[in-house]
Amino acid sequence: MIQSNKRKSAFIEGKKKETCLLSLNPDIAQRCKFNFSFFDEGLHGGQDFSDWNKAELVDLLKKITQFSGNSLEHWTRQKRFTNYKTFPRSRDTEFKCPLNIPHQAEWARFRIGGKIRLVGFVIPGEFNQKTISEMNGKARKPSEYIFCCNTLYVVFLDKEHRFWKTER
């Protein structure tokens, strides 16, 4: 008589219910990403996280969570994300462009609600899915990371809509 192993059976059943990148979430690669490595901390016109109250920060994180479910292209069609391409002229902004931002950056923003904006930049389309080596006319190295134009590199928190003052 063959005896069943209940722990083994339970383990196998649990594995059958796990989410798989290739089958259950085919849209995962389309979802936009947020990167805060260029965040300015209020030095050039925006605010730091400490300048916002708890309710404002919770609302911001809820919106980022919501926005993460779709592509930047989707949010552009929904009029929540705008790619301005360039930094605004000094007469149109109260912000200063930080020197650590790549000159190829395309400035963009998410409309969080009311006057509140999340401002940063995206990688230009010609860089998408390419490596630094490829952009320099060389062969792709196996270990190199690729650029993604579906990522917003967050630079500023703009509570009072002062990044691009002429926006309607």
C-alpha positions in Angstrom: 0.0 0.0 0.0 1.4 3.4 -1.0 1.0 6.1 1.6 0.4 9.7 0.6 2.6 12.4 1.8 0.3 15.2 2.9 3.0 17.9 3.3 4.2 17.2 -0.2 0.7 17.3 -1.7 0.0 20.6 0.1 3.2 22.1 -1.2 2.4 21.0 -4.8 -1.1 22.4 -4.5 0.3 25.7 -3.2 2.6 26.0 -6.2 -0.3 25.5 -8.6 -1.9 28.7 -7.2 1.2 30.9 -7.5 1.1 33.8 -10.0 3.3 33.3 -13.1 4.9 36.3 -14.9 4.2 34.7 -18.3 0.6 33.6 -17.9 -1.5 35.4 -15.3 -0.1 38.9 -15.8 0.6 39.4 -19.5 0.4 43.2 -19.1 3.1 43.5 -16.4 5.7 44.7 -18.9 3.4 47.6 -19.9 3.0 49.0 -16.4 4.9 52.2 -15.8 7.5 52.6 -13.2 8.6 55.3 -10.9 12.2 56.0 -10.0 13.2 58.5 -7.2 17.0 58.4 -7.6 16.9 62.0 -9.1 14.5 63.3 -6.4 15.5 66.9 -5.6 14.4 67.2 -1.9 13.1 70.7 -2.3 16.4 72.3 -3.3 15.3 73.8 -6.7 11.7 74.8 -6.2 9.7 71.7 -5.3 9.0 70.3 -1.9 10.6 67.5 0.2 8.5 64.7 1.6 8.8 66.3 5.0 6.9 69.4 3.7 3.8 67.4 3.0 1.4 66.2 5.8 0.5 62.5 6.3 -2.8 62.7 4.4 -1.1 64.3 1.3 1.7 61.6 1.3 -0.9 58.8 1.6 -2.9 60.3 -1.3 0.3 60.6 -3.3 1.3 57.0 -2.7 -2.3 55.8 -3.5 -2.1 57.7 -6.8 1.4 56.3 -7.6 0.0 52.8 -6.9 -3.0 53.5 -9.3 -0.7 54.9 -12.0 1.6 51.9 -11.8 -1.2 49.7 -13.1 -0.9 51.1 -16.7 1.6 52.5 -19.1 2.6 56.1 -19.5 0.9 56.0 -22.9 -2.4 55.0 -21.2 -2.1 57.9 -18.7 -1.3 60.3 -21.6 -4.6 59.3 -23.3 -6.4 59.8 -19.9 -4.9 63.3 -19.7 -3.2 62.5 -16.4 0.4 62.3 -17.7 2.0 65.0 -20.0 5.4 64.9 -21.6 6.5 68.5 -22.0 9.8 67.4 -23.7 11.7 70.5 -22.3 12.1 72.2 -19.0 9.9 75.3 -18.9 11.3 78.8 -19.6 12.2 80.8 -16.5 9.2 83.0 -16.9 6.9 80.0 -16.8 8.3 78.2 -13.7 9.4 78.9 -10.2 11.7 75.8 -10.4 15.4 75.5 -11.4 16.7 72.6 -13.4 19.1 70.5 -11.3 22.5 70.1 -12.9 22.4 66.3 -12.4 19.6 65.7 -14.9 20.7 64.3 -18.3 20.5 66.9 -21.1 18.4 64.3 -23.1 15.7 64.1 -20.4 12.2 64.8 -21.6 10.4 66.7 -18.8 7.0 65.4 -17.8 4.4 65.4 -15.0 1.6 63.4 -13.5 -1.5 65.3 -12.4 -2.2 64.0 -9.0 -5.3 66.1 -8.3 -6.2 69.7 -7.8 -2.9 71.7 -8.1 -0.7 68.8 -7.1 1.8 67.5 -9.6 4.5 64.8 -9.6 7.3 66.2 -11.9 10.2 64.4 -13.5 11.6 63.2 -16.7 11.3 60.2 -19.1 13.9 58.7 -21.4 13.5 59.7 -25.1 11.9 57.1 -27.4 15.1 56.6 -29.4 16.8 55.2 -26.3 14.0 52.7 -25.5 15.1 49.0 -25.3 18.7 50.0 -26.0 21.8 49.8 -23.9 24.5 52.5 -23.5 26.8 50.4 -25.7 24.2 50.4 -28.5 23.6 54.1 -28.2 27.4 54.6 -28.6 27.3 52.4 -31.8 28.8 49.3 -30.2 27.4 45.8 -29.7 25.2 45.1 -26.7 27.0 43.4 -23.8 25.1 40.5 -22.3 25.1 42.0 -18.8 24.0 45.5 -19.7 20.7 47.0 -18.6 18.4 48.5 -21.2 16.8 52.0 -21.2 13.0 52.1 -20.6 10.9 55.0 -21.7 8.0 53.8 -19.6 9.6 55.1 -16.4 9.1 58.5 -14.7 12.3 59.6 -13.0 10.7 61.8 -10.2 12.5 65.0 -9.6 10.0 67.3 -7.9 6.9 67.3 -5.8 4.8 70.3 -6.8 2.0 71.0 -4.4 1.0 74.4 -5.8 1.3 73.9 -9.6 4.3 76.1 -10.0 6.5 73.9 -12.2 4.7 75.0 -15.4 2.6 77.9 -14.4 1.0 78.4 -17.9 -0.6 74.9 -17.9 -4.4 75.2 -17.8 
